[in-house]
Structure formats: C-alpha cells, structure tokens
Amino acid sequence: MTSTSVFSALAPYGWDDAWAEEFLPYDAEGLLPGRVIRVDRGQCDVVTADGVLRADTAFVTPNDPMRVVCTGDWVAVEPAGNPRYVRTYLPRRTAFVRSTSSQRSEGQILAANVDHAVVAVSLAVELDLGRIERFLALAWESGAQPVVVLTKADLVPDAVTLSHLVEDVETTAPGVPVLTVSAHLEEGLDVLSAVVGGGTSVLLGQSGAGKSTLANALLGAEVMDVQAIRDVDGKGRHTTTTRNLLALPGGGVLIDTPGLRGVGLWDAGTGVGQVFSEIEELSARCRFHDCAHEAEPGCAVLAAIDSGELPERRLDSYRKLMRENQRIVAKTDARLRAEIRKDWKRKGAQGRAAMEAKRNGWR
C-alpha cells in the first residue's frame, strides 16, 4: 500500500507528516502504522489503512501502567499473524495521567496524543468547583488545552442564574473556555463542535455528567449507550466501560472515557500552578520567596484575600492540591522526601521557638 493511501486512510484519525516521519524506521521493517481506538484486557483495536485490526499488546511493557498501550496511541503493528502483535508505540505528544487508586503510587495513563481535554460538568447538581480544579490540573499537566463544558443547561432556564454559574466556573478556570451546552435542545453544540473539530479531544467527567449524550450529539448518531441518572444525587452508572476513540463527522477525533470517581493527581505541580495562576502571580509579590501564605508579613496572597480580590476557597483548594501532589511525588522521589522532612523539622523548630518565647514572656 502506498504512503499516499495510508495518509488518506489515517488522516481522519490525526495522521500527519510528523507522525509519518516518526514511523519511517518501522515502515522499513514492514510494520503497519495505526491508531489505537480501544484497549481491552491486553488487546487493542487499531485502525489502519487495512481497516480495524485486533492486536495483542504483550510486546509493550505490560507491568508499567505508564508504558502500556492506551487509547490514542499511534502504534507499529504486525501486518499479519495469529495472534497479531503491537510492536511499539510512537513517542507521545501529550498524555493524560492520573494516580492509580492502589497504594503503590503509580501513574495511570488514560489517553494519549490529546489536543483538547473536555471536562463535562452537569448543571443538574450543585457545582463542585474543587473537582473542576482537580480535572483542570491534570488537563494542563497533560499538555492539552482544557475546555469546560457545562452540560444539561436546559435544566437552568433562568438566564441570570446560568450566567452566575458560568462566572463561578470561569473564576475557577482562568484561561479556559467555558461553554454551556444542552444536547436535549441542541444548543451550544455548534461552538463545541468547532472547538473539537481540529485534533483529538478526550471527554472527561464524573458518571452522570452527560458525557455519552454529549458524545452522541457530536457524532450525530446513537453510538454510546445512555442511561438515566438518579434523581437523588444526579449520578449515573458507568455507561462507558472502556476508552473509545471515534472520528467525528465534522472533523477531529473524540476519545470518550468512563466516568471517573477518583481523580488523583500525578506529578501535576505545573498543572496546579496553571489552574491557580492568579495565586502564582500574587506569590511573586510576596516579601519572602518561600512564603507559605499563612501568617508571614508582606504576604501578597493574604493581602488579596483581605481585600476580597482572592476568594479564600481558592487558596484552600490550592494548598490542598499542592500538598496532595507533593505527597505523590515524594513517594517516588527520595530527594524530595528528604527535603520535606527537613522542612517539617524547620517548621517544628520555629514552632517550639515561638512557644518558648511566649513562655518567657509570661514569666
């Protein structure tokens, strides 16, 4: 098969000249290029110029969750064989990673080579701004451009209330587009389609956020199963159980994911800083470069809280995510663990000295 036919067959899935250049060594070995559209129990479906092939992933390190083949990978697959094997995946441009729920402190890659991370948030329930910040931290860290989509906007008929909700999310998501969509009324879909029409987008959110309904609306077909959510808490069962990559009719590619109950950070310090960019900017104006924004004199962050410029909730959330990320990184970084212990000892000594000074003052 000619390179021209390969290009035309794979272009709808994101194949470009740069990927073709990366693949040249494997092309010389007679391997086929393809993109992983689904992974299931050590096997995957790969779209190639020859059609969708089923392949085994055993050749790619199976015991490291960061190096396994995942949805969105571009891979080199054997042209024939029973079983047929994926030999390797091409270097990832971006990767959406979270920490596993296990106690081993491992990262789990959810999607690869993503340009937009679409965070679906249901307006059927009260907004959880802290969870939105968590999703955005992982999205920024992945290298993708985050987009927040407030789904089920038809459930908020009052325009003033809706605008206030959008404003709350915009404050929570600096530098991130915030869109309102009603798949039921087909409102806002044109704007979202324009955003995801170029490149690859991953659809993220909790169960009940309306991801499958949103995916069907973008695909123009009932491809994903949809189930009713509970009236009590607005949550639903996992209707999507695997990560599926689908070409959109108007251009672009969509990766739908199962609802994420746990969204643990994984070495996402840069992402957290991006989510809380206003705090990072204020920190640069603090008197002390290592200001903890607790009680230090000349703290620009605390001054912003006192003036009402910065909501205290934002600082609390920033501290929480930074502590969580630091713990995760420390579990795999001996040098950082030592630095944290040293910092704890320093703060403990300062606390003891302050208490001693108070006692001496009381005498």
C-alpha positions as CSV (number, residue, x, y, z in Angstrom):
1,M,0.0,0.0,0.0
2,T,1.4,3.4,-1.0
3,S,2.2,6.2,1.5
4,T,-0.5,8.3,-0.1
5,S,-3.2,5.8,0.5
6,V,-2.0,5.3,4.1
7,F,-2.1,9.1,4.6
8,S,-5.7,9.4,3.2
9,A,-6.9,6.5,5.3
10,L,-5.4,7.7,8.6
11,A,-5.7,11.5,8.2
12,P,-9.2,11.5,9.7
13,Y,-7.7,10.0,12.8
14,G,-4.9,12.6,13.1
15,W,-2.1,11.2,11.0
16,D,0.2,13.9,9.7
17,D,3.7,14.4,8.2
18,A,5.3,14.4,11.6
19,W,3.8,11.1,12.6
20,A,4.8,9.7,9.2
21,E,8.4,10.8,9.8
22,E,8.4,9.2,13.2
23,F,7.2,5.9,11.7
24,L,9.9,5.6,9.0
25,P,12.1,3.1,10.9
26,Y,9.1,0.8,11.4
27,D,7.9,1.2,7.9
28,A,11.3,-0.2,6.8
29,E,10.6,-3.3,8.9
30,G,7.3,-3.8,7.1
31,L,5.1,-2.9,10.1
32,L,1.8,-1.0,9.7
33,P,1.0,2.3,11.2
34,G,-2.3,2.7,13.1
35,R,-4.0,4.4,15.9
36,V,-5.4,2.6,19.0
37,I,-9.2,3.1,19.2
38,R,-9.8,0.8,22.1
39,V,-7.9,-1.3,24.7
40,D,-9.4,-4.3,26.4
41,R,-7.6,-6.8,28.6
42,G,-4.2,-6.9,27.0
43,Q,-5.6,-6.5,23.5
44,C,-6.5,-3.5,21.4
45,D,-8.3,-2.4,18.3
46,V,-6.1,-0.5,15.9
47,V,-7.4,1.5,12.9
48,T,-5.0,1.1,10.0
49,A,-5.2,1.6,6.2
50,D,-6.2,-2.0,6.0
51,G,-9.1,-1.5,8.3
52,V,-9.6,-2.1,12.1
53,L,-7.2,-4.8,13.3
54,R,-7.2,-6.7,16.6
55,A,-3.8,-6.9,18.1
56,D,-2.1,-8.2,21.3
57,T,0.0,-5.7,23.4
58,A,2.3,-8.2,25.1
59,F,5.4,-6.8,23.4
60,V,4.9,-3.4,25.0
61,T,5.9,-3.4,28.7
62,P,2.7,-4.7,30.4
63,N,3.7,-4.2,34.1
64,D,4.2,-0.5,33.9
65,P,0.9,1.4,33.8
66,M,2.7,4.4,32.3
67,R,4.1,2.4,29.4
68,V,1.2,0.2,28.3
69,V,-0.6,0.8,25.1
70,C,-3.5,3.2,25.6
71,T,-6.3,4.7,23.5
72,G,-4.9,7.4,21.3
73,D,-1.5,5.9,20.8
74,W,0.0,5.7,17.3
75,V,1.5,2.2,17.1
76,A,3.5,-0.1,14.8
77,V,1.5,-3.3,14.3
78,E,2.4,-6.5,12.6
79,P,0.8,-6.9,9.1
80,A,-0.2,-10.5,9.8
81,G,-0.1,-13.2,12.4
82,N,-2.3,-15.1,14.8
83,P,-2.1,-13.5,17.2
84,R,-1.0,-10.2,15.7
85,Y,1.1,-8.0,17.9
86,V,1.7,-4.3,18.5
87,R,5.5,-3.9,18.4
88,T,5.7,-0.4,19.9
89,Y,4.0,2.9,20.1
90,L,5.4,6.2,18.8
91,P,6.6,8.9,21.3
92,R,3.5,10.6,22.8
93,R,3.0,14.3,22.2
94,T,0.7,14.6,25.2
95,A,-0.6,12.1,27.8
96,F,-3.5,12.5,30.3
97,V,-2.3,10.8,33.5
98,R,-3.8,10.3,37.0
99,S,-2.6,8.4,40.0
100,T,-3.9,4.9,40.5
101,S,-6.2,4.1,43.4
102,S,-3.7,1.5,44.6
103,Q,-1.2,2.1,47.4
104,R,1.7,1.7,45.0
105,S,1.7,5.3,43.9
106,E,1.7,4.6,40.2
107,G,0.5,6.7,37.4
108,Q,-2.2,5.5,35.1
109,I,-2.3,6.9,31.5
110,L,-5.9,7.4,30.4
111,A,-5.4,8.8,26.9
112,A,-2.5,9.8,24.6
113,N,-1.9,12.4,21.9
114,V,-4.7,14.6,23.0
115,D,-5.1,18.3,21.9
116,H,-8.2,19.2,24.0
117,A,-9.3,17.9,27.3
118,V,-13.1,18.5,27.5
119,V,-14.3,18.5,31.1
120,A,-18.0,17.8,31.2
121,V,-19.8,19.2,34.3
122,S,-23.5,18.6,34.9
123,L,-25.7,21.6,35.8
124,A,-28.3,19.1,37.2
125,V,-26.4,19.1,40.5
126,E,-24.6,21.7,42.6
127,L,-21.3,22.7,41.1
128,D,-18.2,21.1,42.7
129,L,-15.6,23.7,42.0
130,G,-12.9,21.8,43.7
131,R,-13.4,18.8,41.5
132,I,-13.3,21.0,38.4
133,E,-10.0,22.4,39.6
134,R,-8.6,18.9,40.0
135,F,-9.6,17.9,36.5
136,L,-8.1,21.1,35.1
137,A,-4.8,20.5,36.9
138,L,-4.5,17.1,35.2
139,A,-5.6,18.5,31.9
140,W,-3.0,21.3,31.9
141,E,-0.3,18.9,33.1
142,S,-1.1,16.6,30.1
143,G,-0.1,19.3,27.6
144,A,-3.7,19.5,26.2
145,Q,-5.8,22.6,26.2
146,P,-8.7,22.3,28.7
147,V,-12.3,23.2,27.9
148,V,-15.1,23.1,30.5
149,V,-18.5,22.2,29.1
150,L,-21.5,22.8,31.4
151,T,-24.0,20.2,30.3
152,K,-27.7,20.0,30.7
153,A,-28.0,23.8,30.5
154,D,-31.7,23.4,29.8
155,L,-32.2,22.5,33.5
156,V,-31.2,26.1,34.4
157,P,-33.9,28.1,32.4
158,D,-33.2,31.3,34.3
159,A,-30.6,33.2,32.2
160,V,-29.3,35.2,35.2
161,T,-28.7,32.1,37.3
162,L,-26.9,30.4,34.4
163,S,-24.7,33.4,33.8
164,H,-23.7,33.4,37.6
165,L,-22.8,29.7,37.3
166,V,-20.7,30.3,34.2
167,E,-19.0,33.2,36.1
168,D,-18.2,30.9,39.0
169,V,-16.6,28.4,36.8
170,E,-14.7,31.0,34.8
171,T,-13.2,32.3,38.1
172,T,-12.2,28.7,38.9
173,A,-10.7,28.1,35.4
174,P,-8.6,31.1,34.4
175,G,-7.5,30.9,30.7
176,V,-10.0,28.1,30.0
177,P,-13.0,28.4,27.7
178,V,-16.3,27.7,29.5
179,L,-19.2,26.6,27.3
180,T,-22.8,25.8,28.1
181,V,-24.5,23.0,26.2
182,S,-27.9,21.4,26.1
183,A,-27.8,18.2,24.0
184,H,-31.5,17.8,24.6
185,L,-32.3,21.2,22.9
186,E,-29.2,21.0,20.6
187,E,-28.0,24.3,22.0
188,G,-24.3,25.2,22.1
189,L,-23.2,22.1,20.1
190,D,-22.0,24.2,17.2
191,V,-19.5,26.0,19.3
192,L,-18.3,22.8,20.9
193,S,-18.1,21.1,17.5
194,A,-15.9,23.9,16.2
195,V,-13.5,23.5,19.2
196,V,-13.1,19.7,18.9
197,G,-13.2,19.8,15.1
198,G,-9.4,20.1,14.9
199,G,-7.2,17.5,16.5
200,T,-8.0,14.9,19.2
201,S,-10.3,15.6,22.2
202,V,-10.7,13.5,25.3
203,L,-14.1,13.7,27.1
204,L,-13.8,13.6,30.9
205,G,-16.1,13.9,33.9
206,Q,-18.0,12.0,36.5
207,S,-20.7,9.5,35.9
208,G,-24.0,11.3,35.2
209,A,-22.2,14.3,33.7
210,G,-23.8,13.6,30.4
211,K,-20.6,12.6,28.5
212,S,-22.3,9.8,26.5
213,T,-25.2,12.0,25.5
214,L,-22.7,14.7,24.5
215,A,-20.6,12.2,22.5
216,N,-23.7,11.1,20.6
217,A,-24.6,14.6,19.8
218,L,-21.2,15.3,18.4
219,L,-21.1,12.1,16.5
220,G,-24.6,12.7,15.1
221,A,-25.6,9.1,16.0
222,E,-26.5,7.0,19.0
223,V,-23.1,5.3,19.3
224,M,-22.7,5.5,23.1
225,D,-25.1,3.9,25.5
226,V,-27.0,6.4,27.7
227,Q,-28.7,5.6,31.0
228,A,-30.9,7.6,33.2
229,I,-29.3,9.2,36.3
230,R,-30.5,9.1,39.8
231,D,-32.8,11.9,40.9
232,V,-31.3,11.9,44.4
233,D,-27.8,12.9,43.5
234,G,-27.6,13.3,39.8
235,K,-25.2,10.4,39.4
236,G,-25.4,7.5,37.0
237,R,-23.9,4.1,36.3
238,H,-20.9,3.8,34.1
239,T,-22.4,3.5,30.7
240,T,-19.0,3.7,29.1
241,T,-16.7,1.0,30.3
242,T,-13.7,1.4,28.0
243,R,-12.0,4.4,26.4
244,N,-13.1,4.6,22.8
245,L,-11.6,6.7,20.0
246,L,-14.1,7.8,17.4
247,A,-13.7,10.0,14.3
248,L,-16.2,12.9,14.2
249,P,-18.2,13.6,11.1
250,G,-17.2,17.3,11.0
251,G,-13.5,16.5,11.5
252,G,-11.5,15.8,14.6
253,V,-11.3,12.8,16.9
254,L,-13.1,12.1,20.2
255,I,-12.0,9.8,23.0
256,D,-14.9,9.0,25.3
257,T,-13.9,7.8,28.8
258,P,-15.7,6.0,31.7
259,G,-16.9,8.3,34.5
260,L,-14.0,9.0,36.8
261,R,-14.8,8.5,40.5
262,G,-11.2,9.1,41.6
263,V,-9.1,11.9,40.1
264,G,-5.8,11.6,41.9
265,L,-3.0,14.0,40.9
266,W,0.1,12.5,39.4
267,D,3.2,14.8,39.3
268,A,1.0,17.7,38.3
269,G,2.7,20.6,40.0
270,T,2.8,22.6,36.8
271,G,-0.8,21.9,36.1
272,V,-1.9,23.0,39.6
273,G,0.1,26.2,39.1
274,Q,-1.7,26.9,35.9
275,V,-5.1,26.4,37.4
276,F,-4.3,28.8,40.2
277,S,-2.3,31.2,38.1
278,E,-3.6,34.2,40.0
279,I,-2.1,32.8,43.2
280,E,1.2,32.1,41.5
281,E,1.3,35.7,40.2
282,L,0.5,37.1,43.6
283,S,3.2,34.9,45.2
284,A,5.8,36.6,43.1
285,R,5.0,39.8,45.0
286,C,5.3,38.3,48.5
287,R,8.1,39.7,50.7
288,F,9.7,36.2,51.1
289,H,10.3,34.0,48.2
290,D,9.4,30.9,50.2
291,C,6.2,32.4,51.7
292,A,3.7,29.8,52.8
293,H,0.8,32.3,52.7
294,E,-0.1,31.6,56.3
295,A,0.9,34.4,58.6
296,E,4.0,35.9,57.0
297,P,4.4,39.7,56.9
298,G,4.3,41.1,53.5
299,C,2.3,38.2,52.0
300,A,0.6,39.4,48.8
301,V,-1.7,36.4,48.7
302,L,-3.2,37.0,52.2
303,A,-3.5,40.7,51.3
304,A,-5.6,39.8,48.3
305,I,-7.8,37.7,50.5
306,D,-8.3,40.5,53.0
307,S,-9.2,42.9,50.1
308,G,-11.7,40.5,48.6
309,E,-9.6,40.2,45.4
310,L,-9.0,36.4,46.0
311,P,-11.6,34.1,47.4
312,E,-10.3,32.2,50.5
313,R,-11.8,29.0,48.9
314,R,-9.3,29.3,46.1
315,L,-6.3,29.4,48.5
316,D,-7.6,26.5,50.5
317,S,-8.0,24.4,47.3
318,Y,-4.6,25.4,46.0
319,R,-3.0,24.3,49.3
320,K,-4.9,21.0,49.2
321,L,-3.9,20.1,45.7
322,M,-0.2,21.2,46.2
323,R,0.0,19.1,49.3
324,E,-1.5,16.1,47.6
325,N,0.8,16.4,44.6
326,Q,3.8,16.8,46.8
327,R,2.9,13.6,48.7
328,I,2.5,11.7,45.4
329,V,5.9,12.9,44.1
330,A,7.6,12.3,47.4
331,K,6.7,8.6,47.3
332,T,8.8,8.1,44.2
333,D,11.5,10.8,44.8
334,A,13.9,10.2,47.7
335,R,15.4,13.7,47.4
336,L,12.1,15.4,47.7
337,R,11.2,13.2,50.7
338,A,14.3,14.4,52.4
339,E,13.5,18.0,51.6
340,I,10.0,17.6,53.0
341,R,11.3,16.1,56.2
342,K,13.9,18.9,56.5
343,D,11.1,21.4,56.0
344,W,8.9,19.7,58.7
345,K,11.8,19.9,61.2
346,R,12.4,23.5,60.4
347,K,8.8,24.4,60.9
348,G,8.7,22.3,64.1
349,A,11.8,24.2,65.4
350,Q,10.2,27.5,64.6
351,G,7.0,26.5,66.4
352,R,8.9,25.4,69.5
353,A,11.0,28.6,69.5
354,A,7.8,30.7,69.3
355,M,6.2,28.8,72.2
356,E,9.4,29.2,74.3
357,A,9.4,32.9,73.6
358,K,5.7,33.1,74.7
359,R,6.5,31.2,77.9
360,N,9.5,33.5,78.6
361,G,7.2,36.5,78.1
362,W,4.7,35.1,80.6
363,R,7.3,34.8,83.4
